[in-house]
Amino acid sequence: MVDGEPVMVTRQLTLLAARPHGCTLTVEDLEAQRERLTALAASVTALERRGQALHVSFAAGVDDTVLDAIIATERECCPFLQISYDPSLRRLGIATAAPEAAGALDLLAAALTGGRAGKSVTEE
């Protein structure tokens, strides 16, 4: 067994277990998307979760290339999500009509807040 192999396998299984119902990303793609989301966490100025919708506001200077990659990936892998982005307001909206897909919003919110206290996060 290679050093670190059990940790890698455990991490892969954790990622797959956390993958929302209907998501088509592979383990490698999940990891890359998580890294992109984490990279944007510092640019999040507000995050609001209401029912089956998530709204995220970003600071000026947000990395549009990373944000575009996140949006494109989510649209490809999770067609059950409705995604909109207003670049003039730097506001991302993600919603779902499928109650079983609401976990995807939780995962996105957790990655985008990066666990930082002081983030404006509300839920209704």
N, C-alpha and C positions, 0 to 999 in steps of 0.2 A: 504494500500500500504506500502511496506517495504522501509525504508530509502535507497536511492541509486538505487532503482528499475528502475525509469525512466531513469537514466543515463545508467544503464546496458542495457536496452532495446534499447536506442538510439545508444549505442556503437555497439550492435549486428546488428542493421539495417544498420549502417554505414559500418561495415565489410562486410555484405552481398552485399550491393550496390557496394562496391569497388571490389568485387570478379570478376576476369576476366571471360569473356564468356567461358563456357566449364569447368571451375574449379569445382571440385566435393567436395571440403572441406566443412565441417559443420562450424558453427560459432565457436565452441570450437576448432576445428582443425585450423581454420584461425588464431585465437588468439594465439595458441601455435606456429604456424609457424612464425607469426609476432614477437613473443618473441625470437624465435631462431635467426631470421634474425637480430633483433636489438642487440642481444648479440654478434653477429659477427661484427657489425659495427666498433668497435674499432680496429679490425684486418685488415680492408680493407685498402690497401695502394694505390690502383688505381682502378678506375671504368670507363669504356668506353662504351658508347652506340653508335653503328653505325647501322643505319637502323633498321633492325629487329633482331639485335644481341646485347648481353650484355656480356662484358668481365670484370671479377673482379679478381684482384690480392690481395693476403693476405700476411700478415707478417709472418715471422717464428714464430712458437708457436701458430698458429691458432688452435682453438679447433676442431680437426678432428671429434670428436664424434658429435658435434653440426652440423658441415658442412655436414657430412654423413647423418644425420637425415633430414637436409634441402633438400639435393639432392634426397633422397629416397621419401620424401613427395611430392616434385614437380613432380617427375617421375610418381608417383601414381595418383596424382590429376589432373595433367595437361599434358596429353599425347601428346598434340600439341606442347610442348616444346622439343627441342633437347638439352640435357644437357651433357656437358663433363667436366671432371676435371683432371688436370695434377698435381698430388701431388708433383712431383719434382720441378715444377715451382710455385706451390700453386696458380694455375690459373683456374678459373671457367669460362666456356663458356655456355651461354644460348641463344638459338635462336628459331625463329619460322618462318615458311613459311606462316602462316596465318595472314594477316594484322589485322583482328579483334582481334587477340590475343596479339598484340603489347602492349596493356595496362598492361599485366602481367609483361612485362619487366620494365615498368615504376614503378610499385608497388614494384618489387624486388629491383630496383635501389634505390628508396626512402628509403626503409627499411634498405638497406645495407649501405647507406651513413649516416643514422641517422640524417640528416639535418646539419651535421657538415661542416662548412666552411673550406677551405684548402684541402679538399679531391680532388684528381686529377680526375675530372669528365669531360669527353668530349662527345659531341654528334654531329653526322653528319646526 
